[in-house]
Amino acid sequence: MILTPAQTCGPLFGFAMTPPGITQTVAEDDPGAVVIEGMVLDGQGDHVDYGAFLELWSQEQACRVRTLEGRFRAVVRKPEPVTLPDGNRLAPHLSIFVFTRGLAGPLATKVYFPDEEQANGSDAILRQVPEARRPLLIAQPTDVERHLRYDIRLQGERESVFFSID
């Protein structure tokens, strides 16, 4: 009998989905680098262990990370603001796809930067999110310069803001 994993992502794909070099888009010591660390949590507030991977991307970059004991870490270059064809501007942000066991497809969310208050306040996407939920899309500064904390909660109290993928 051959044993196989029971989950749709995680140990089965972890080594193949995150080959060396894909977890960062820039060297960590680069002046434009930002480290985003966090956890993927289920509805009970428990981490999803090894059962998730994330894709973080902007117009200029993309990286992929997996959770190890529920934690993820990505090193990216802080993106530039984007001007839409209708003239609206989007604040610097990263789009995130969350892949985890039990989901038929990815969940889509975003992470915005805490040092961009003015840009965040006029962002065309953030303005569509109920005001009380907007802070859930903004990473939190840590004690380490250029390191941000961003947890993704799949359900429950303080559930992350997810966007439809059309």
N, C-alpha and C positions, 0 to 999 in steps of 0.2 A: 504494500500500500504506500502511495506517495502522499505526503502531507502538503497542503497548499494553504496560503493565507486566506482568511475569511473576509478580509476587507478589500475595498476597491482600490485603495492606494495606501502607500506606506512602505513597509519592508519589501513588498513584492517589487515596487518600482523605485524605491528611494535611491539606490545607487545609480540607476540608469537615468532617472529624471533630473538628477542634480550632479552632473559630472564636474570635475574640478574646473574652477573658473566661472561657472555660471551663477554663483551666489553673489557676485559683485559685478558692478559695471565700471568701477574705478578703484584704484588702490586706496586703502583706508587712510594712508597718510597724505593723499591728495588734498589740497586746500578746499576743493569743492565737494569733498566726500561727506556723506551723512550716513551714520549707522542707524538702522531702524531695527529695534529688537522688540519682541513681544511674545505673547502666547495666543494659541487658538484654544478657546474654552467652550465646553458644551453647555447645555441648558442648566446643569447642576453647578456650574462654575468649576468643573474639573477640566484639566487639560486633556487634549485628544491624543496624548501620548505620541506615537510614531505615525498616526493615521492621517496626516494632512501634508499637502505641499501648497505653496503659494507662488504665483507669478506676479511680479511687480513691474510695471512698465509705464513709460511716458512716451512722448513722440520721439525722443532721442535715445532711449535705452530700454532694456528689458533684462530681468534676472529671475531666477527660480530658486526657491529655498524650500527645504522640508522641515517639519517639526521633529525635534529630538526631545523627548520627554515633554512635549507640548510647546516647546520654545522654538522660535525662529530668529534668524539674524541675517540681515541683508545690508550690503554696503553699496550705496548708489550715489550718483551725482545729483544734487538738488536740481530739479528741472526748472526751466524758465516758464514764465507765464505764457499762455496761449491765447491768441486772438482768433475768435470764431468768424466765419464768413459774414455773420450778421452784425459784426462789430463788438459783440460782447466779449469780455476778457475772462479767462479762467485763471484763478490763482495757481501758483506752483503746486502741483500735487502728483501723486502716483496712483494709477489705477491698480487694483489688486483683484486677481481671481483666486478664490479659495477652492481647492479640491480636497475632499475628505470622504471617508467611508460613509456609506448610507446616502450619498447624493448621486443622482443620475447625471448631473452636470455641475459646473462650477457656480459658486456664489460670487457676485461682483460687488466690490466696495471701493472706497478711495481713502487715501490718507493725505491730509493737508498739513502744512508746516506751521508751528505755533508762532514763529517770528514774522508771519505774513498777515497780521491782523487786518490791515487796510485792504489788501488784495482778497483775503478770505471774505470780508464783509461785502464785497461787490461781486463775488464769484457767481456766475449764472447758474451753476449747478447747486451750490450750497444754498442759494436763495430759495430753491425749490424744496428744500428739506425743512420740516417744521423746526422753528427756532430752538426749541428745547432739546432737539436731537442733534443739532449741528456740532456741538462739542465732541460727540462720539466719533466724528470724522477727523479730528485734529489730534496729531501725535502730541505726546507730553514730553517736555524737556526732562533730562536726567541730570545728575551731578557731573556727568562727563560731557565736556564740550563736543558738540556735533553728534551726540548720541541721543536718540529719541526712543520713547516707549510707545508702542501701539498694540493693544490687545484686540483680538477679534473674538467677539462673543456670538456664538451661533444661535442661541435662543435665550429666553429668560429676561430677567431684569438687566437693563443696560445693553440689550441686544444690539449688535452693530447695525448700522444703516446699510442695507443691501439695495442694489439697483437692478432693475430688470434688464435682461440682455435680449435685445431685439435685433 
